[in-house]
Structure formats: structure tokens, C-alpha cells
Amino acid sequence: MRADVLVVGRLLADIYPNQLRTPLSEIESFTRFVGGFAGNVSTGLARLGVATALLSRVGDDGHGEFCRAFLEREGVDTSWVGTDPTYRTALAFCEAWPPDHFPITYYRTPSCPDWEIAFDDFSLEEAGAIPWCLLTGTGLARSPSRDVHFALAEERTDTRTVLDLDWRSMLWESPRPYRAYVRALVPFVDVVIGNESEFEAFGGPDPLAAARSVLGMGPGTVVLKRGGAGVLALSEGGEEDIPGLPVEVVNGLGAGDAFAASLIDGLRRDLSIGEACRRGNAAGAIVASRLACSQAMPTRAEVDDLLATGVVAPPAP
């Protein structure tokens, strides 16, 4: 497999409302998009010109066919996107209450295809040779996905591994098992990304203290996302505060995924952590100004334009 980045984990169909500020019980129509952390980030990387492979599963149904076809059109390598024989493709129904309330109703229990990825779905040796790999906290919630995550992290010695904390409280019994599995994985990764609530789930009520504690566990870079306030990048060289970019928020979901894609693109191009985060902020701001997640992921030209003008351009037709 010829890829520069391997993204592992959550792939599903986002069912987004055509009416804003409306409870789910009253929404009359929806639009379907590819979603889930892995679906969004792999699309974001592909639009940034990065050769990207995705390791996940979908169900043997129309939603799965929809996800696979969209990703292939975007240029994502779906060779390791399996079709699960048991579970249907996961769904996420969203409400949109701009600027900061976006409740999600998940359909992914007792399990779902992306939690069922197994060692027969891919080559561990080939995966270990891909220069960058992105893992997520949600992928640790169930085995065999959890086992695959740990094997990938432990296999990778001369490459770079990124962990997005990706805390979703409704997918865990409590923060305790989440915290235990993430703490066990962190020493094997190079970069950790999370927002304030995710670092709280990981390490207690002070997200900055939790982020600093992660830096002492092995990763060389830790990125604390703070919404519109921007991000704080922590490394052995110190701490750097990168301010956010103000935009009118339509849907905050997916902004963090756009950030992750652009951050990884910047780091793999040897940009400084500050510049990579600045580009990540811009990518996140663009997606926050649009309804969709995957379909809203920006190109490098769109990120450049926002950084140059301070204005989000309308999406390309």
C-alpha cells in the first residue's frame, strides 16, 4: 500500500438536519454525509493532497456503499475498509443549535462495524511502514478494535503515531476505563491531540495540567484545543499559544477533525508546530462555518486563502 498517512477508526453516515435550532423529534428532513472521525480526517487529508489510507469497516448495506463510494471519489485508499457480515453501518443523527450546541444521537450499540476491525482486515507489517498513523480514543472502547490500536502503536518504531483523544461519553460506561486504556497507549505515540473536555476525561478537572502530564509520558508533542480561543501546543521546547480565527459557526462538529488533518499535513511537511496549528485552526474554522463535516473539508488553497484574507470563502461548487 502506497500511503503517507493511515487513519484508523470511526466511519459512519452522518444524518444532518436541514432545519437548524430544531429538536430531533421535530426535524422534517435530513441530508446524509460521510462522517465519523476517520471518515472526516481521511477526507480532509486527501483534499490537502496527502496520500491517505483508511482502516475501518462498514456494514453490508446502502449506507456502507455510500461511505465507500464517497471516500473513493475523494481519493482515499479504501483497500482496508472491510464489510462487516453482522452489524449495519453506524449512524449519527445530529441537531444543530449554533454556535455551541450540537447533540448527537448515535446508532452503534451493542457494537458496529468500525469496532469490529480485525487483524485479518489488513497487513500489520504494511501498516507499520506507513510514515504516519492516526489512532483515536473511541477505537479503544471495544475489542477487537482496541487490540488493533495497541498492535499498530507498538509495531511502529521508525514512523510517527498520532492519538486523538476523541472522547465520546455516551460510548463508555464511565471515564475510568477510557482513562486506563488511553494511559496505556500514550507511551507508544508521538503526538496527542484533544480538546478541554477530552483532557479532563483523561486526567481530571484541569485540562492544562492533564495535557502537561501527557507530555511527561512519552509523546514529544501535545496539542490542547480550546475552541474559538485557539490551541496551546506543548513540546519539549516549551508552550506556544496559537489564537483561533473568528467565524460565524453553523456546525461545530467536524471542526476538530479538520484541525487534525491540517495539523498532520503540516507536521509531515516539517512545518513548525506553531505553523501547523495555525493551519489547523484555519481548517477547523472553515468546517465550523458549514453544515457538513467530510464534505466541508477544505483544500490547501482554501486554508491559504483564509489565512491571507481572514475571510472564509464560499465552498467550491
C-alpha angles and dihedrals in degrees: 000000000000107000136131095205132032116201117197130194145014116054121164147131116276112214103200127187124249088206118067123212092022127125117243091248090061103039109117102192140018141194121222123226135168108262147159124101095279094043092051098043095045089051091047092051093047091052089052089057097256120142100239135184126193127213110197144097138246131191128263092259144091094276090056092049089049092053095047094047093049093050092048091051088052090054098252115148104239097179088117096045102107131197112239114223095209115030130059121236110280118253133204120197112198136197118204119214104162136243102023115350118084111152117192129207108204127205102198109107144149079012139319137206098272090054088054099060108135140186091263089064096070147005111269090199093053092044091052090057096055106107096231131028128186119205130178141213092234089061088064094060095086139020138265085036089052092054091050091051093053093045092051093049093047093045095055112086108144096034137067125262124196124196120200108198090219095180114191109177094199090061095057133058089228140332091266099081090037090054093047096051094043092049089052092051100042097078089061097054134078103207130031122195127188145140125239096271091049093052088047090054088049101044116004140274097322108071094187092053089048091051091050090050090054090055088059093053098068113282114117094212132037123183121199112197116208104182115237090358090070127231140302115222116204124193140144087276093061138263126312124193113212113189122226128243117246115235136156103263119226099164123359093195112105095022091105091050091053088049091053093049094050093042092054091045089054095046093048088053089053095248116157116267089249093053093044090052091047089056090045090054090052093049091049092049091053093052093044088058091058134061100233128065111204094025090050096054109128132231122233088258091057091049091049091049094052092048090049099044106022089228127107109233118219114265118269113261 
